[in-house]
Amino acid sequence: MILGSGEHSYQVVKGWGQGPDGRTLGIASGVAADSQDKVYVVDREPNPAIVVYDRDGRCLSSWGEDFLSLPHEIFIDSEDRIYIADCGDHTVRICTTEGQILKTLGTPNEPGGYGEPFNQPTRAVVAPTGDIYVSDGYGQHQIHRFSPDGTLLNTWGKEGALPGQFTLPHNVFTDREGRVLVADRETNNRIQIFDPDGGFLSEWPGRLGPCGLYIDADDTVYIAEGGGVSIFNRDGKLLTCWNVLGGPDDAPHGAHGIWVDRHGDIYIGEVGVENLLHKFVRV
């Protein structure tokens, strides 16, 4: 089955990704791929772990069982460092691909006061400058910006529906120009766009519970939302979408995390009834 249209058409890979030793994944809330085509999946609960697959969906290993609490999302930078936002213990951990912790942002099990990192952070990503942006999250309504060494540089946002305010900053990503896109989920249902310092630029309203974000090298924006996937150009023009208002069983019905690998293939982590992994090969 082909989903999407035009240059963004994809073939569904049936049954991609099995849990370790046949274990069924609990909640696949995040997914990312490294430069070697290994795919890292956040298995959020009931047994939190990062589960590692090869490109064909064979399980290679898992790690993080000894330190993860309620991992929410994952990001991999150009040096294959892994960033895990853990909304259970209010941290962002930077790890190697083998699961060794290199740095921890935030204090484990100590939620920050309002305006202070973190209170149930949802995503951490790295900008082209090396700065780290964190969406924070379920307990806050803010975006934090850190230097590459982990020094907090600035924070913006508060609860509300006006530009620059959030009901739930559920995800964050940056493009080549350093623009910061935030998935403002729940009642706001929009993507907000900021300059690197947090200055409001624009918004894309009318989304359906945007959960996941990915921006590729061409500044194409991929959004996991509501019941499917929507793909936009950098200016917010819709290029294609599928299963947004219901569709085939092969499309994700609870799309949560999204990643596009170096081959242009899409991976989806689904939260909801199915709790599945999905892979779509670009054709």
Backbone as CSV, one residue per row, in Angstrom:
resi,resn,N_x,N_y,N_z,CA_x,CA_y,CA_z,C_x,C_y,C_z
1,MET,0.836,-1.198,0.000,0.000,0.000,0.000,0.874,1.253,0.000
2,ILE,0.513,2.217,-0.835,1.235,3.476,-0.929,0.445,4.554,-0.190
3,LEU,1.134,5.271,0.677,0.545,6.398,1.391,1.263,7.676,0.985
4,GLY,0.607,8.816,1.163,1.192,10.073,0.738,0.927,10.324,-0.730
5,SER,1.694,11.257,-1.319,1.499,11.588,-2.726,2.732,12.293,-3.265
6,GLY,2.878,12.274,-4.584,3.961,12.989,-5.249,5.329,12.558,-4.769
7,GLU,6.188,13.548,-4.507,7.539,13.249,-4.046,7.563,12.637,-2.655
8,HIS,6.458,12.743,-1.956,6.378,12.184,-0.607,5.367,11.039,-0.594
9,SER,5.735,9.978,-1.324,4.945,8.752,-1.360,5.731,7.650,-0.668
10,TYR,5.019,6.809,0.090,5.691,5.840,0.951,5.002,4.483,0.882
11,GLN,5.842,3.446,0.925,5.369,2.068,0.984,5.396,1.596,2.433
12,VAL,4.292,1.025,2.886,4.220,0.506,4.248,5.071,-0.751,4.368
13,VAL,5.869,-0.844,5.440,6.613,-2.063,5.761,5.809,-2.813,6.813
14,LYS,5.255,-3.943,6.432,4.394,-4.707,7.337,5.199,-5.298,8.485
15,GLY,4.691,-5.152,9.706,5.243,-5.843,10.860,6.650,-5.447,11.235
16,TRP,7.029,-4.189,10.964,8.408,-3.784,11.263,8.603,-3.628,12.764
17,GLY,9.698,-4.221,13.278,10.103,-3.996,14.658,9.447,-4.921,15.655
18,GLN,10.220,-5.859,16.174,9.749,-6.747,17.226,10.494,-6.437,18.511
19,GLY,9.836,-6.634,19.639,10.465,-6.373,20.921,11.564,-7.372,21.209
20,PRO,12.461,-7.065,22.147,13.546,-7.979,22.492,13.013,-9.310,22.999
21,ASP,13.575,-10.394,22.459,13.165,-11.750,22.849,11.664,-11.940,22.702
22,GLY,11.104,-11.313,21.670,9.680,-11.452,21.424,8.799,-10.603,22.313
23,ARG,9.391,-9.789,23.192,8.611,-8.936,24.089,7.809,-7.916,23.294
24,THR,6.565,-7.762,23.651,5.734,-6.746,23.031,6.049,-5.388,23.650
25,LEU,6.290,-4.399,22.801,6.539,-3.060,23.318,5.316,-2.554,24.067
26,GLY,5.579,-1.796,25.129,4.468,-1.238,25.890,3.899,-0.013,25.214
27,ILE,4.623,1.109,25.276,4.223,2.349,24.618,5.437,2.900,23.891
28,ALA,5.388,2.909,22.574,6.519,3.365,21.755,6.377,4.862,21.517
29,SER,6.821,5.659,22.491,6.521,7.094,22.454,7.510,7.922,21.649
30,GLY,8.685,7.369,21.315,9.678,8.128,20.563,10.546,7.213,19.733
31,VAL,11.122,7.759,18.670,11.972,6.964,17.786,12.986,7.883,17.119
32,ALA,14.200,7.371,16.893,15.252,8.130,16.209,16.231,7.145,15.587
33,ALA,16.938,7.581,14.551,17.924,6.739,13.874,19.278,7.421,13.888
34,ASP,20.356,6.619,14.004,21.701,7.187,14.020,22.331,7.118,12.633
35,SER,23.592,7.506,12.538,24.276,7.561,11.244,24.582,6.185,10.683
36,GLN,24.471,5.148,11.516,24.732,3.778,11.086,23.438,3.013,10.807
37,ASP,22.338,3.721,10.719,21.024,3.147,10.418,20.456,2.289,11.538
38,LYS,20.995,2.412,12.731,20.347,1.784,13.873,19.199,2.680,14.339
39,VAL,18.118,2.043,14.742,16.905,2.758,15.127,16.667,2.550,16.620
40,TYR,16.460,3.653,17.331,16.323,3.642,18.789,14.890,4.029,19.145
41,VAL,14.226,3.156,19.876,12.816,3.347,20.200,12.654,3.512,21.704
42,VAL,11.900,4.528,22.100,11.562,4.722,23.508,10.402,3.795,23.851
43,ASP,10.670,2.791,24.679,9.611,1.941,25.222,9.264,2.522,26.588
44,ARG,8.215,3.319,26.634,7.969,4.193,27.779,7.527,3.455,29.036
45,GLU,6.618,2.515,28.879,6.113,1.798,30.044,5.417,0.520,29.574
46,PRO,5.276,-0.491,30.426,5.541,-0.495,31.871,6.998,-0.783,32.248
47,ASN,7.838,-1.142,31.277,9.243,-1.445,31.559,10.118,-0.511,30.741
48,PRO,10.385,0.707,31.255,11.077,1.730,30.464,12.446,1.271,29.973
49,ALA,12.701,1.507,28.689,13.982,1.133,28.087,14.108,1.824,26.739
50,ILE,15.339,1.865,26.233,15.596,2.212,24.844,15.879,0.904,24.116
51,VAL,15.068,0.596,23.116,15.199,-0.653,22.368,15.813,-0.324,21.011
52,VAL,16.870,-1.053,20.649,17.659,-0.753,19.457,17.380,-1.805,18.384
53,TYR,17.116,-1.328,17.152,16.828,-2.197,16.019,17.798,-1.902,14.883
54,ASP,17.949,-2.886,13.991,18.618,-2.571,12.734,17.572,-2.043,11.759
55,ARG,18.019,-1.677,10.563,17.123,-1.024,9.608,15.994,-1.942,9.144
56,ASP,16.219,-3.254,9.262,15.209,-4.219,8.839,14.226,-4.579,9.945
57,GLY,14.406,-3.981,11.121,13.465,-4.221,12.201,13.840,-5.339,13.140
58,ARG,15.074,-5.849,13.021,15.533,-6.880,13.950,16.039,-6.227,15.229
59,CYS,15.605,-6.727,16.358,16.020,-6.160,17.639,17.461,-6.547,17.931
60,LEU,18.287,-5.551,18.259,19.704,-5.774,18.537,20.002,-5.767,20.028
61,SER,19.385,-4.877,20.759,19.693,-4.742,22.185,18.681,-3.808,22.824
62,SER,18.789,-3.675,24.130,18.037,-2.651,24.851,18.891,-2.176,26.013
63,TRP,18.659,-0.948,26.445,19.403,-0.395,27.571,18.589,0.712,28.240
64,GLY,19.075,1.150,29.376,18.428,2.224,30.111,17.491,1.759,31.201
65,GLU,17.315,0.448,31.317,16.395,-0.063,32.330,16.800,0.348,33.744
66,ASP,18.092,0.620,33.934,18.588,0.936,35.275,18.486,2.416,35.636
67,PHE,18.139,3.283,34.673,18.063,4.708,35.027,16.853,5.439,34.460
68,LEU,16.145,4.857,33.523,14.989,5.546,32.960,13.781,5.415,33.883
69,SER,12.997,6.488,33.946,11.804,6.506,34.789,10.537,6.482,33.944
70,LEU,10.299,7.527,33.183,9.182,7.594,32.243,9.660,8.357,31.007
71,PRO,10.542,7.722,30.217,11.104,8.418,29.057,10.004,8.779,28.069
72,HIS,10.105,9.980,27.527,9.035,10.496,26.678,9.446,10.603,25.218
73,GLU,10.626,11.126,24.937,11.069,11.334,23.555,12.581,11.215,23.460
74,ILE,13.060,11.138,22.215,14.470,10.874,21.947,14.916,11.705,20.746
75,PHE,16.196,12.072,20.745,16.806,12.808,19.635,18.245,12.330,19.506
76,ILE,18.750,12.253,18.277,20.143,11.876,18.033,20.801,12.973,17.217
77,ASP,21.938,13.493,17.702,22.609,14.586,17.004,23.578,14.058,15.950
78,SER,24.292,14.968,15.294,25.179,14.598,14.186,26.375,13.776,14.634
79,GLU,26.656,13.775,15.935,27.751,12.975,16.485,27.241,11.684,17.115
80,ASP,26.004,11.345,16.854,25.356,10.141,17.396,25.259,10.155,18.919
81,ARG,25.176,11.343,19.487,24.824,11.443,20.902,23.299,11.410,21.021
82,ILE,22.832,10.706,22.043,21.402,10.484,22.215,20.883,11.331,23.372
83,TYR,19.790,12.043,23.123,19.176,12.930,24.109,17.803,12.358,24.468
84,ILE,17.613,12.049,25.746,16.368,11.440,26.204,15.695,12.374,27.199
85,ALA,14.503,12.836,26.859,13.698,13.623,27.798,12.874,12.653,28.631
86,ASP,13.091,12.694,29.938,12.415,11.781,30.861,11.460,12.600,31.724
87,CYS,10.167,12.481,31.435,9.202,13.283,32.191,8.861,12.638,33.529
88,GLY,9.406,11.441,33.786,9.186,10.808,35.074,10.091,11.339,36.159
89,ASP,11.378,11.579,35.828,12.299,12.095,36.857,12.822,13.488,36.532
90,HIS,12.191,14.157,35.526,12.425,15.589,35.265,13.853,15.867,34.793
91,THR,14.361,15.036,33.890,15.721,15.223,33.394,15.782,15.103,31.881
92,VAL,16.902,15.574,31.342,17.339,15.238,29.990,18.691,14.564,30.131
93,ARG,18.810,13.347,29.635,20.082,12.627,29.695,20.696,12.546,28.308
94,ILE,21.984,12.800,28.247,22.740,12.692,27.005,23.578,11.427,27.115
95,CYS,23.405,10.518,26.165,23.995,9.186,26.264,24.739,8.816,24.989
96,THR,25.606,7.814,25.100,26.198,7.180,23.931,25.181,6.216,23.329
97,THR,25.516,5.684,22.165,24.615,4.728,21.526,24.553,3.401,22.278
98,GLU,25.490,3.193,23.212,25.464,1.980,24.038,24.769,2.212,25.375
99,GLY,24.327,3.445,25.629,23.589,3.724,26.844,24.402,4.289,27.985
100,GLN,25.659,4.654,27.733,26.457,5.294,28.782,26.027,6.749,28.918
101,ILE,25.751,7.180,30.136,25.334,8.563,30.372,26.545,9.485,30.315
102,LEU,26.496,10.476,29.426,27.558,11.463,29.297,27.284,12.703,30.138
103,LYS,26.027,13.103,30.206,25.654,14.311,30.954,24.175,14.230,31.295
104,THR,23.824,14.805,32.428,22.423,14.905,32.833,22.079,16.371,33.050
105,LEU,21.054,16.842,32.355,20.505,18.179,32.581,19.306,18.039,33.509
106,GLY,19.250,18.893,34.522,18.220,18.767,35.531,18.676,17.856,36.659
107,THR,17.949,17.901,37.752,18.263,17.081,38.918,17.255,15.952,39.021
108,PRO,17.719,14.700,38.974,16.779,13.577,39.003,15.818,13.651,40.182
109,ASN,14.540,13.474,39.849,13.463,13.401,40.842,13.238,14.703,41.606
110,GLU,13.732,15.818,41.059,13.474,17.125,41.655,12.893,18.059,40.588
111,PRO,11.563,18.162,40.518,10.969,19.050,39.518,11.327,20.502,39.780
112,GLY,11.613,21.235,38.717,11.951,22.641,38.855,10.731,23.474,39.189
113,GLY,10.959,24.578,39.903,9.894,25.536,40.133,9.544,26.227,38.835
114,TYR,8.447,26.973,38.829,8.008,27.575,37.577,9.091,28.486,37.008
115,GLY,9.423,28.235,35.748,10.478,28.986,35.086,11.840,28.349,35.201
116,GLU,11.939,27.257,35.967,13.213,26.575,36.148,13.112,25.165,35.577
117,PRO,14.134,24.726,34.864,14.110,23.360,34.320,14.207,22.340,35.446
118,PHE,13.573,21.201,35.319,12.499,20.851,34.405,11.328,20.361,35.235
119,ASN,10.139,20.346,34.619,8.988,19.721,35.245,8.262,18.931,34.157
120,GLN,8.613,17.662,34.067,8.079,16.744,33.062,8.407,17.201,31.635
121,PRO,9.696,17.278,31.298,10.093,17.686,29.947,9.658,16.658,28.913
122,THR,9.416,17.153,27.696,8.871,16.291,26.654,9.835,15.994,25.510
123,ARG,10.794,16.895,25.222,11.731,16.642,24.110,12.942,17.543,24.268
124,ALA,14.092,17.042,23.873,15.321,17.836,23.785,15.911,17.628,22.403
125,VAL,16.308,18.725,21.744,16.912,18.644,20.414,18.114,19.576,20.353
126,VAL,18.952,19.368,19.346,20.159,20.172,19.173,20.043,20.983,17.886
127,ALA,20.288,22.284,17.988,20.240,23.188,16.844,21.548,23.122,16.060
128,PRO,21.586,23.690,14.843,22.840,23.724,14.075,23.985,24.400,14.815
129,THR,23.687,25.313,15.725,24.724,25.988,16.512,25.289,25.111,17.619
130,GLY,24.621,24.008,17.907,24.996,23.165,19.037,24.189,23.440,20.284
131,ASP,23.417,24.532,20.288,22.559,24.813,21.435,21.481,23.739,21.561
132,ILE,21.059,23.503,22.795,20.066,22.478,23.103,18.756,23.166,23.481
133,TYR,17.676,22.765,22.834,16.350,23.288,23.155,15.511,22.174,23.773
134,VAL,14.823,22.510,24.862,14.010,21.528,25.577,12.588,22.060,25.723
135,SER,11.617,21.257,25.306,10.214,21.589,25.555,9.817,21.035,26.919
136,ASP,9.259,21.909,27.737,9.051,21.612,29.166,7.706,22.189,29.588
137,GLY,6.699,21.507,29.481,6.366,20.185,29.052,4.982,19.983,29.661
138,TYR,4.847,18.946,30.413,3.585,18.653,31.094,3.424,19.483,32.370
139,GLY,4.517,19.763,33.061,4.430,20.527,34.301,4.740,22.002,34.138
140,GLN,5.352,22.372,33.008,5.635,23.775,32.697,4.971,24.107,31.368
141,HIS,5.130,25.313,30.919,4.605,25.736,29.612,5.683,26.578,28.941
142,GLN,6.880,25.989,28.830,8.037,26.786,28.446,9.005,26.021,27.545
143,ILE,9.872,26.802,26.906,11.004,26.277,26.153,12.277,26.796,26.809
144,HIS,13.230,25.901,27.042,14.530,26.276,27.601,15.604,26.101,26.533
145,ARG,16.544,27.025,26.531,17.681,26.956,25.611,18.966,26.854,26.428
146,PHE,19.783,25.855,26.096,21.053,25.621,26.777,22.205,25.749,25.784
147,SER,23.360,26.144,26.282,24.581,26.105,25.477,24.997,24.650,25.298
148,PRO,25.932,24.376,24.375,26.380,22.991,24.187,26.935,22.343,25.448
149,ASP,27.470,23.150,26.378,28.014,22.565,27.609,26.961,22.415,28.706
150,GLY,25.705,22.758,28.397,24.626,22.557,29.349,24.283,23.752,30.202
151,THR,24.832,24.926,29.896,24.505,26.144,30.637,23.176,26.713,30.144
152,LEU,22.261,26.993,31.065,20.977,27.566,30.680,21.172,28.987,30.164
153,LEU,20.706,29.247,28.941,20.868,30.555,28.312,19.617,31.417,28.443
154,ASN,18.476,30.861,28.141,17.238,31.621,28.285,16.041,30.685,28.260
155,THR,14.908,31.239,28.694,13.647,30.506,28.792,12.537,31.414,28.295
156,TRP,11.559,30.839,27.590,10.401,31.646,27.215,9.125,30.808,27.263
157,GLY,8.008,31.536,27.354,6.699,30.909,27.337,6.008,30.917,28.681
158,LYS,4.688,30.827,28.621,3.852,30.629,29.796,2.528,30.062,29.312
159,GLU,1.678,29.668,30.262,0.415,29.052,29.883,-0.510,30.078,29.247
160,GLY,-1.146,29.677,28.140,-2.093,30.559,27.485,-2.234,30.242,26.018
161,ALA,-3.048,31.045,25.331,-3.345,30.816,23.927,-2.814,31.910,23.009
162,LEU,-2.190,32.936,23.566,-1.633,34.006,22.749,-0.337,33.550,22.085
163,PRO,0.138,34.267,21.076,1.438,33.932,20.490,2.529,33.907,21.553
164,GLY,3.335,32.865,21.529,4.398,32.714,22.511,3.972,32.049,23.796
165,GLN,2.677,31.728,23.915,2.175,30.989,25.066,1.830,29.563,24.635
166,PHE,1.713,28.664,25.619,1.507,27.251,25.311,0.466,26.640,26.249
167,THR,-0.317,25.704,25.712,-1.079,24.826,26.601,-0.253,23.594,26.955
168,LEU,0.430,23.031,25.964,1.354,21.928,26.221,2.422,21.919,25.133
169,PRO,3.631,22.429,25.430,4.732,22.325,24.463,5.219,20.880,24.426
170,HIS,4.623,20.107,23.523,4.806,18.658,23.531,6.027,18.207,22.751
171,ASN,6.523,19.035,21.847,7.676,18.651,21.043,8.340,19.899,20.493
172,VAL,9.599,19.746,20.086,10.379,20.870,19.591,11.381,20.350,18.571
173,PHE,11.696,21.183,17.576,12.728,20.856,16.589,13.223,22.167,15.994
174,THR,14.434,22.153,15.431,14.987,23.351,14.795,15.303,23.067,13.333
175,ASP,15.243,24.125,12.510,15.590,23.951,11.103,16.988,24.492,10.827
176,ARG,17.374,24.519,9.556,18.741,24.915,9.182,19.044,26.359,9.544
177,GLU,18.024,27.212,9.530,18.215,28.623,9.853,18.215,28.878,11.354
178,GLY,17.968,27.848,12.131,17.907,28.014,13.574,16.528,28.346,14.102
179,ARG,15.522,28.401,13.210,14.162,28.615,13.701,13.761,27.456,14.608
180,VAL,12.996,27.773,15.633,12.566,26.772,16.612,11.071,26.531,16.424
181,LEU,10.709,25.308,16.047,9.310,24.943,15.876,8.849,24.162,17.107
182,VAL,7.690,24.531,17.632,7.156,23.905,18.839,5.763,23.363,18.543
183,ALA,5.547,22.095,18.872,4.222,21.491,18.768,3.444,21.834,20.031
184,ASP,2.516,22.769,19.907,1.705,23.250,21.030,0.391,22.470,21.017
185,ARG,0.401,21.357,21.735,-0.700,20.403,21.668,-1.862,20.841,22.554
186,GLU,-2.846,19.982,22.687,-4.077,20.190,23.446,-4.922,21.284,22.803
187,THR,-5.464,22.195,23.554,-6.475,23.101,23.003,-5.916,24.074,21.972
188,ASN,-4.630,24.389,22.025,-4.067,25.323,21.040,-3.888,24.678,19.672
189,ASN,-3.534,23.402,19.627,-3.483,22.636,18.377,-2.797,23.401,17.242
190,ARG,-1.538,23.745,17.470,-0.826,24.540,16.477,0.669,24.256,16.559
191,ILE,1.365,24.674,15.521,2.820,24.740,15.522,3.195,26.208,15.658
192,GLN,4.000,26.540,16.659,4.510,27.902,16.801,5.973,27.935,16.368
193,ILE,6.361,29.040,15.747,7.711,29.180,15.205,8.369,30.407,15.827
194,PHE,9.607,30.208,16.295,10.349,31.250,17.004,11.732,31.421,16.394
195,ASP,12.337,32.585,16.637,13.743,32.737,16.291,14.584,32.049,17.373
196,PRO,15.897,31.943,17.183,16.713,31.188,18.147,16.652,31.712,19.576
197,ASP,16.315,33.009,19.744,16.249,33.594,21.083,14.863,33.518,21.709
198,GLY,13.913,32.934,20.981,12.561,32.811,21.513,11.595,33.871,21.042
199,GLY,12.008,34.720,20.109,11.098,35.715,19.551,10.075,35.057,18.642
200,PHE,8.799,35.384,18.848,7.730,34.767,18.063,7.790,35.240,16.614
201,LEU,7.688,34.279,15.675,7.706,34.596,14.254,6.353,34.363,13.595
202,SER,5.773,33.183,13.815,4.506,32.845,13.163,3.944,31.582,13.792
203,GLU,2.766,31.189,13.317,2.183,29.934,13.774,1.430,29.270,12.632
204,TRP,1.296,27.959,12.732,0.473,27.177,11.814,-0.692,26.632,12.630
205,PRO,-1.853,27.248,12.569,-2.987,26.797,13.384,-3.698,25.607,12.742
206,GLY,-4.695,25.107,13.446,-5.569,24.092,12.880,-4.995,22.700,12.814
207,ARG,-3.972,22.396,13.607,-3.443,21.042,13.644,-4.327,20.163,14.532
208,LEU,-4.100,18.849,14.464,-4.926,17.889,15.191,-4.107,17.234,16.296
209,GLY,-3.894,17.965,17.372,-3.125,17.421,18.481,-1.705,17.076,18.089
210,PRO,-0.920,18.044,17.597,0.436,17.729,17.121,1.307,17.181,18.246
211,CYS,1.840,15.988,18.023,2.649,15.305,19.042,4.133,15.326,18.716
212,GLY,4.494,14.878,17.512,5.890,14.712,17.140,6.299,15.639,16.020
213,LEU,7.591,16.004,16.006,8.152,16.867,14.968,9.462,16.290,14.466
214,TYR,9.687,16.453,13.159,11.005,16.192,12.580,11.174,17.153,11.413
215,ILE,12.386,17.691,11.242,12.702,18.567,10.116,13.932,18.012,9.429
216,ASP,13.832,17.756,8.121,14.959,17.147,7.415,15.926,18.208,6.885
217,ALA,16.937,17.764,6.146,17.992,18.657,5.671,17.490,19.677,4.658
218,ASP,16.326,19.423,4.058,15.725,20.363,3.119,14.697,21.268,3.789
219,ASP,14.632,21.220,5.118,13.661,21.981,5.907,12.223,21.560,5.630
220,THR,12.039,20.322,5.189,10.705,19.740,5.125,10.294,19.346,6.541
221,VAL,9.068,19.683,6.910,8.593,19.486,8.279,7.606,18.319,8.313
222,TYR,7.889,17.360,9.170,7.056,16.173,9.342,6.399,16.256,10.717
223,ILE,5.076,16.130,10.750,4.335,16.241,12.006,3.557,14.954,12.245
224,ALA,3.784,14.339,13.401,2.942,13.232,13.858,1.825,13.843,14.685
225,GLU,0.606,13.624,14.255,-0.504,14.289,14.931,-1.744,13.415,14.881
226,GLY,-2.588,13.594,15.889,-3.899,12.962,15.937,-3.907,11.558,15.399
227,GLY,-4.371,11.407,14.181,-4.462,10.087,13.593,-3.532,9.855,12.441
228,GLY,-2.417,10.553,12.334,-1.557,10.276,11.201,-0.365,11.184,11.069
229,VAL,0.023,11.431,9.819,1.236,12.172,9.493,0.890,13.283,8.512
230,SER,1.428,14.475,8.749,1.293,15.592,7.819,2.686,16.109,7.492
231,ILE,2.920,16.444,6.217,4.231,16.893,5.758,4.069,18.267,5.104
232,PHE,4.902,19.227,5.551,4.822,20.610,5.093,6.172,21.068,4.565
233,ASN,6.149,22.116,3.720,7.405,22.786,3.419,7.697,23.791,4.531
234,ARG,8.828,24.470,4.448,9.261,25.350,5.538,8.303,26.519,5.773
235,ASP,7.499,26.855,4.762,6.586,27.989,4.870,5.183,27.582,5.310
236,GLY,5.007,26.302,5.627,3.714,25.848,6.115,2.752,25.378,5.053
237,LYS,3.218,25.191,3.818,2.362,24.645,2.768,2.292,23.133,2.919
238,LEU,1.075,22.606,2.981,0.891,21.165,3.123,1.294,20.459,1.836
239,LEU,2.215,19.494,1.953,2.675,18.717,0.808,1.896,17.428,0.657
240,THR,1.631,16.760,1.773,0.813,15.550,1.762,0.464,15.190,3.196
241,CYS,-0.516,14.323,3.354,-0.865,13.800,4.672,-1.610,12.494,4.473
242,TRP,-1.692,11.712,5.540,-2.502,10.507,5.464,-3.084,10.146,6.821
243,ASN,-4.289,9.578,6.741,-4.996,9.054,7.912,-5.250,10.115,8.966
244,VAL,-5.377,11.352,8.567,-5.631,12.400,9.551,-7.051,12.303,10.100
245,LEU,-8.002,11.920,9.267,-9.383,11.771,9.727,-9.863,10.332,9.554
246,GLY,-8.977,9.392,9.783,-9.304,7.980,9.612,-8.734,7.486,8.306
247,GLY,-8.334,6.233,8.272,-7.741,5.705,7.057,-7.393,4.249,7.205
248,PRO,-6.480,3.747,6.395,-6.172,2.320,6.384,-5.520,1.863,7.676
249,ASP,-5.647,0.575,7.949,-5.074,0.008,9.172,-3.559,0.112,9.197
250,ASP,-2.923,0.234,8.035,-1.466,0.308,7.981,-0.938,1.667,8.427
251,ALA,-1.785,2.659,8.533,-1.351,3.983,8.967,-1.515,4.104,10.479
252,PRO,-0.647,4.879,11.128,-0.735,5.003,12.585,-1.976,5.771,13.017
253,HIS,-2.660,5.266,14.018,-3.859,5.930,14.523,-3.560,6.761,15.765
254,GLY,-2.396,6.582,16.365,-2.011,7.354,17.541,-0.575,7.811,17.419
255,ALA,-0.238,8.414,16.272,1.149,8.807,15.996,1.659,9.759,17.073
256,HIS,2.830,9.446,17.634,3.363,10.224,18.752,4.767,10.722,18.456
257,GLY,5.709,9.829,18.173,7.073,10.201,17.819,7.339,9.928,16.351
258,ILE,8.164,10.768,15.722,8.447,10.616,14.294,9.907,10.932,14.018
259,TRP,10.502,10.182,13.070,11.881,10.410,12.643,11.998,10.034,11.174
260,VAL,12.866,10.724,10.461,13.160,10.406,9.066,14.635,10.076,8.972
261,ASP,14.966,8.877,8.466,16.377,8.479,8.419,17.067,9.062,7.192
262,ARG,18.344,8.765,7.036,19.132,9.374,5.956,18.724,8.870,4.575
263,HIS,17.889,7.839,4.517,17.378,7.332,3.245,16.029,7.953,2.885
264,GLY,15.496,8.775,3.782,14.196,9.380,3.552,13.026,8.562,4.047
265,ASP,13.300,7.447,4.733,12.237,6.602,5.263,11.734,7.162,6.595
266,ILE,10.447,7.000,6.838,9.802,7.535,8.036,9.567,6.420,9.051
267,TYR,9.855,6.733,10.312,9.539,5.833,11.424,8.562,6.552,12.354
268,ILE,7.569,5.806,12.830,6.557,6.349,13.730,6.479,5.475,14.975
269,GLY,6.496,6.120,16.134,6.142,5.447,17.374,4.725,5.827,17.738
270,GLU,3.916,4.810,18.033,2.488,5.042,18.240,2.117,4.849,19.705
271,VAL,1.296,5.746,20.205,0.778,5.678,21.570,-0.739,5.587,21.482
272,GLY,-1.318,4.604,22.119,-2.763,4.445,22.054,-3.144,2.986,22.070
273,VAL,-4.151,2.661,21.304,-4.671,1.294,21.308,-3.657,0.317,20.747
274,GLU,-2.979,0.696,19.691,-2.088,-0.233,19.003,-0.705,-0.320,19.639
275,ASN,-0.146,0.837,20.040,1.214,0.881,20.588,2.208,0.181,19.663
276,LEU,2.195,0.563,18.410,3.001,-0.091,17.398,4.145,0.791,16.928
277,LEU,5.092,0.126,16.254,6.096,0.823,15.462,5.678,0.746,14.008
278,HIS,5.926,1.816,13.287,5.610,1.831,11.869,6.828,2.313,11.093
279,LYS,7.053,1.696,9.932,8.083,2.173,9.015,7.458,2.352,7.641
280,PHE,7.804,3.479,7.005,7.325,3.796,5.673,8.534,4.100,4.793
281,VAL,8.722,3.317,3.750,9.861,3.483,2.849,9.471,4.435,1.726
282,ARG,10.289,5.441,1.517,9.991,6.413,0.460,10.183,5.765,-0.905
283,VAL,9.232,5.994,-1.802,9.277,5.373,-3.130,9.280,6.451,-4.212
